[in-house]
Protein backbone atom coordinates (compact mmCIF):
# COMPACT_ATOMS: atom_id res chain seq x y z
CA UNK A 1 0.00 0.00 0.00
CA UNK A 2 2.94 2.38 -0.18
CA UNK A 3 3.70 4.94 -2.89
CA UNK A 4 3.28 2.51 -5.76
CA UNK A 5 0.01 0.75 -5.11
CA UNK A 6 0.51 -1.36 -8.23
CA UNK A 7 3.07 -3.49 -6.39
CA UNK A 8 0.94 -4.08 -3.30
CA UNK A 9 -0.57 -7.57 -3.21
CA UNK A 10 -4.34 -7.71 -3.51
CA UNK A 11 -6.18 -7.93 -0.16
CA UNK A 12 -7.41 -11.23 1.23
CA UNK A 13 -11.19 -11.09 0.78
CA UNK A 14 -14.08 -13.07 2.25
CA UNK A 15 -16.83 -12.28 -0.26
CA UNK A 16 -20.43 -11.82 0.82
CA UNK A 17 -22.51 -14.97 0.39
CA UNK A 18 -25.13 -12.87 -1.39
CA UNK A 19 -25.11 -9.26 -2.66
CA UNK A 20 -22.73 -7.26 -0.45
CA UNK A 21 -24.54 -4.36 1.23
CA UNK A 22 -21.83 -3.70 3.86
CA UNK A 23 -18.10 -4.22 4.31
CA UNK A 24 -15.48 -4.66 7.01
CA UNK A 25 -11.94 -3.47 6.24
CA UNK A 26 -9.54 -4.98 8.78
CA UNK A 27 -5.81 -4.23 9.07
CA UNK A 28 -3.40 -6.85 10.44
CA UNK A 29 -0.55 -6.26 12.89
CA UNK A 30 3.20 -5.83 12.40
CA UNK A 31 4.92 -8.67 10.54
CA UNK A 32 1.65 -10.37 9.62
CA UNK A 33 -0.55 -10.57 6.50
CA UNK A 34 -4.29 -10.32 5.94
CA UNK A 35 -4.73 -14.07 5.39
CA UNK A 36 -5.11 -15.14 9.04
CA UNK A 37 -7.67 -12.44 9.75
CA UNK A 38 -9.61 -13.31 6.59
CA UNK A 39 -9.82 -16.88 7.92
CA UNK A 40 -10.99 -15.58 11.31
CA UNK A 41 -13.74 -13.48 9.66
CA UNK A 42 -14.78 -16.41 7.47
CA UNK A 43 -15.63 -18.15 10.75
CA UNK A 44 -17.94 -15.36 11.97
CA UNK A 45 -19.20 -14.00 8.65
CA UNK A 46 -22.66 -12.65 7.95
CA UNK A 47 -24.00 -13.30 4.43
CA UNK A 48 -24.50 -9.65 3.36
CA UNK A 49 -21.04 -8.44 4.49
CA UNK A 50 -17.80 -8.46 2.52
CA UNK A 51 -14.61 -8.73 4.63
CA UNK A 52 -11.46 -7.12 3.21
CA UNK A 53 -8.09 -7.84 4.84
CA UNK A 54 -5.32 -5.93 3.02
CA UNK A 55 -1.62 -6.75 3.31
CA UNK A 56 0.85 -4.11 4.52
CA UNK A 57 3.87 -3.30 2.34
CA UNK A 58 7.23 -4.78 3.35
CA UNK A 59 9.56 -2.15 4.82
CA UNK A 60 12.47 -1.88 7.28
CA UNK A 61 11.18 -1.45 10.85
CA UNK A 62 13.33 0.45 13.36
CA UNK A 63 11.94 -1.51 16.33
CA UNK A 64 13.22 -4.77 14.77
CA UNK A 65 16.76 -3.61 13.97
CA UNK A 66 15.65 -2.33 10.54
CA UNK A 67 14.70 -5.81 9.36
CA UNK A 68 12.18 -5.66 6.53
CA UNK A 69 8.72 -7.03 7.29
CA UNK A 70 5.07 -6.23 6.54
CA UNK A 71 4.36 -2.94 8.29
CA UNK A 72 1.87 -0.13 7.74
CA UNK A 73 4.40 2.44 8.98
CA UNK A 74 7.71 2.48 10.85
CA UNK A 75 7.65 1.77 14.59
CA UNK A 76 10.55 3.33 16.45
CA UNK A 77 9.61 2.20 19.96
CA UNK A 78 6.66 0.97 22.04
CA UNK A 79 7.00 3.33 25.02
CA UNK A 80 4.27 5.98 25.41
CA UNK A 81 6.83 8.72 24.68
CA UNK A 82 8.54 6.98 21.73
CA UNK A 83 9.07 9.01 18.58
CA UNK A 84 6.40 8.25 15.95
CA UNK A 85 6.63 7.93 12.17
CA UNK A 86 4.25 10.81 11.49
CA UNK A 87 4.78 10.91 7.71
CA UNK A 88 4.41 7.13 7.44
CA UNK A 89 1.24 7.04 9.54
CA UNK A 90 -0.35 9.81 7.49
CA UNK A 91 0.59 8.14 4.18
CA UNK A 92 -0.74 4.77 5.37
CA UNK A 93 -3.96 6.49 6.47
CA UNK A 94 -4.40 7.98 2.98
CA UNK A 95 -4.01 4.49 1.50
CA UNK A 96 -6.71 3.14 3.81
CA UNK A 97 -9.01 6.03 2.85
CA UNK A 98 -8.43 5.04 -0.80
CA UNK A 99 -9.54 1.47 0.07
CA UNK A 100 -12.74 2.86 1.60
CA UNK A 101 -13.30 4.99 -1.53
CA UNK A 102 -12.90 1.87 -3.66
CA UNK A 103 -15.72 0.14 -1.77
CA UNK A 104 -17.91 3.25 -2.07
CA UNK A 105 -17.34 3.11 -5.84
CA UNK A 106 -18.32 -0.58 -5.65
CA UNK A 107 -21.70 0.56 -4.32
CA UNK A 108 -21.29 0.24 -0.53
CA UNK A 109 -21.99 3.54 1.30
CA UNK A 110 -19.17 4.55 3.65
CA UNK A 111 -21.54 4.46 6.64
CA UNK A 112 -22.01 0.74 5.89
CA UNK A 113 -18.25 0.16 6.23
CA UNK A 114 -16.61 -0.77 9.54
CA UNK A 115 -12.88 -0.10 9.78
CA UNK A 116 -10.80 -2.13 12.19
CA UNK A 117 -7.46 -3.69 12.93
CA UNK A 118 -5.18 -5.50 15.33
CA UNK A 119 -2.19 -3.87 17.08
CA UNK A 120 -0.44 -1.62 14.52
CA UNK A 121 -3.43 -2.12 12.19
CA UNK A 122 -5.83 -1.15 14.98
CA UNK A 123 -3.78 1.98 15.66
CA UNK A 124 -3.99 2.91 11.98
CA UNK A 125 -7.73 2.25 11.86
CA UNK A 126 -8.33 4.59 14.84
CA UNK A 127 -6.19 7.36 13.36
CA UNK A 128 -7.82 7.01 9.93
CA UNK A 129 -11.39 7.04 11.28
CA UNK A 130 -10.71 10.17 13.34
CA UNK A 131 -9.14 12.07 10.43
CA UNK A 132 -11.24 10.98 7.44
CA UNK A 133 -14.07 12.91 5.77
CA UNK A 134 -15.87 9.61 5.16
CA UNK A 135 -18.63 8.74 7.60
CA UNK A 136 -17.97 5.18 8.76
CA UNK A 137 -20.21 2.55 10.34
CA UNK A 138 -17.93 1.79 13.30
CA UNK A 139 -14.40 0.95 14.44
CA UNK A 140 -13.03 -2.33 15.82
CA UNK A 141 -9.72 -1.63 17.61
CA UNK A 142 -7.99 -4.75 18.97
CA UNK A 143 -4.90 -4.70 21.24
CA UNK A 144 -3.86 -1.25 20.06
CA UNK A 145 -3.32 2.44 20.79
CA UNK A 146 -4.09 5.83 19.25
CA UNK A 147 -1.08 7.07 17.26
CA UNK A 148 -0.13 10.75 16.98
CA UNK A 149 -2.52 11.42 19.86
CA UNK A 150 -0.94 14.80 20.63
CA UNK A 151 -1.74 15.97 17.09
CA UNK A 152 -5.46 16.00 17.94
CA UNK A 153 -6.98 19.07 19.62
CA UNK A 154 -7.89 18.68 23.28
CA UNK A 155 -11.53 17.89 23.90
CA UNK A 156 -14.25 16.82 21.43
CA UNK A 157 -13.20 16.62 17.80
CA UNK A 158 -15.24 18.22 15.07
CA UNK A 159 -15.19 15.42 12.54
CA UNK A 160 -17.75 13.43 10.61
CA UNK A 161 -17.16 10.44 12.93
CA UNK A 162 -17.60 12.24 16.26
CA UNK A 163 -20.60 9.99 17.05
CA UNK A 164 -19.04 6.77 15.74
CA UNK A 165 -19.25 3.58 17.81
CA UNK A 166 -15.93 2.02 18.78
CA UNK A 167 -15.34 -1.50 20.09
CA UNK A 168 -11.93 -1.60 21.74
CA UNK A 169 -10.60 -4.95 23.00
CA UNK A 170 -7.42 -5.84 24.91
CA UNK A 171 -5.88 -8.80 26.69
CA UNK A 172 -4.95 -8.20 30.33
CA UNK A 173 -1.67 -10.10 29.88
CA UNK A 174 -0.48 -8.32 26.72
CA UNK A 175 3.34 -8.05 26.97
CA UNK A 176 3.79 -6.03 23.75
CA UNK A 177 1.05 -3.39 23.93
CA UNK A 178 0.29 -3.32 27.67
CA UNK A 179 -3.31 -3.11 28.86
CA UNK A 180 -2.52 0.36 30.23
CA UNK A 181 -2.04 1.62 26.65
CA UNK A 182 -5.51 0.35 25.80
CA UNK A 183 -7.05 1.91 28.92
CA UNK A 184 -5.42 5.30 28.30
CA UNK A 185 -6.50 5.16 24.64
CA UNK A 186 -10.06 4.38 25.68
CA UNK A 187 -10.14 7.34 28.08
CA UNK A 188 -8.64 9.62 25.41
CA UNK A 189 -11.24 8.50 22.85
CA UNK A 190 -14.03 9.28 25.33
CA UNK A 191 -12.88 12.91 25.43
CA UNK A 192 -12.82 13.11 21.62
CA UNK A 193 -16.08 11.47 20.58
CA UNK A 194 -19.41 10.68 22.24
CA UNK A 195 -18.15 8.82 25.35
CA UNK A 196 -21.20 6.55 25.43
CA UNK A 197 -20.11 5.12 22.06
CA UNK A 198 -16.74 3.80 23.28
CA UNK A 199 -16.85 0.21 24.56
CA UNK A 200 -13.63 -1.15 26.12
CA UNK A 201 -13.51 -4.90 26.77
CA UNK A 202 -10.69 -6.83 28.41
CA UNK A 203 -10.02 -10.56 28.24
CA UNK A 204 -8.58 -12.45 31.19
CA UNK A 205 -5.27 -14.19 30.45
CA UNK A 206 -5.15 -13.06 26.81
CA UNK A 207 -1.74 -11.96 25.58
CA UNK A 208 -0.98 -10.05 22.34
CA UNK A 209 -3.43 -12.16 20.37
CA UNK A 210 -7.11 -12.85 19.91
CA UNK A 211 -9.52 -15.40 21.40
CA UNK A 212 -12.92 -16.94 20.62
CA UNK A 213 -14.71 -14.74 23.17
CA UNK A 214 -13.22 -11.60 21.61
CA UNK A 215 -14.18 -12.71 18.06
CA UNK A 216 -17.75 -13.32 19.24
CA UNK A 217 -17.83 -9.78 20.65
CA UNK A 218 -16.47 -8.48 17.34
CA UNK A 219 -19.16 -10.39 15.43
CA UNK A 220 -21.90 -9.01 17.68
CA UNK A 221 -20.61 -5.44 17.20
CA UNK A 222 -20.35 -5.81 13.41
CA UNK A 223 -23.80 -7.38 13.09
CA UNK A 224 -25.34 -4.65 15.28
CA UNK A 225 -23.85 -1.79 13.25
CA UNK A 226 -24.11 -3.40 9.81
CA UNK A 227 -27.55 -5.05 9.88
CA UNK A 228 -29.04 -6.52 6.69
CA UNK A 229 -30.90 -3.91 4.63
CA UNK A 230 -33.11 -6.27 2.65
C-alpha positions, 0 to 999 in steps of 0.5 A: 500500500505504499507509494506505488500501489501497483506493487501491493498484493491484492487484499485477502477477501471473504466475499459476501454470500449474497449481494454485499450491502456492507463491508469490514476493512480490517488491518493486520498487525506488524509482521503479519498478513491479511490471510489469518484475519480473513480466515478468522472473519470467514468463521464469523461471517454474515452473508451480506457483508464483505470482509477485506483484509489488506496486506501491509507493504514490506519495509524496514522497521526500526523496532526490529533492527531495521529488518524488513517485514510487513508494516503499515508504517515504521515503529521506532519504539513501544514506550508511550513517549517513543518518537512516531513515524508521522509521515508514514502514519499519514501516508498509510492512512491515505491508503486506507481512505483510498480502500474505503473509496474503492468500496464506495465506488463498488456501491457500498456507502461509507456508513455501511463500512466498519474499519478495524485492525489488530495492534499496529493495524488497529492503531492505523484504523483509529487514526484514519477514522478520526481524520477521514471525511468519510462517515464510517459505520464503526471501528473495531480496535484490537490490542492497540493504541491511538497514534499521533494522539498529541496531534489531535486538539484537546476535547471533542473533535469536530469530525464526521465520525464524532458519534461513531461507535468504537469497540476496543478490545485488549488482553490483560496479559499483553506483553507487547502493547500493555493493557494500560495503553488500551485503557489510556487510549479508551479514556482519550477517545471518550474525550474526543467522541461521544463517550457513550459510544466507546466500549472497552472490553478486556479478556482475562489471560489473553496476551498479544493475540485474539480469542474466541470470546473476543471474536464473538464480541467483534461479530456481535458489534459488526452485526449490530452496526451493519444489519441486513438492509433487505 
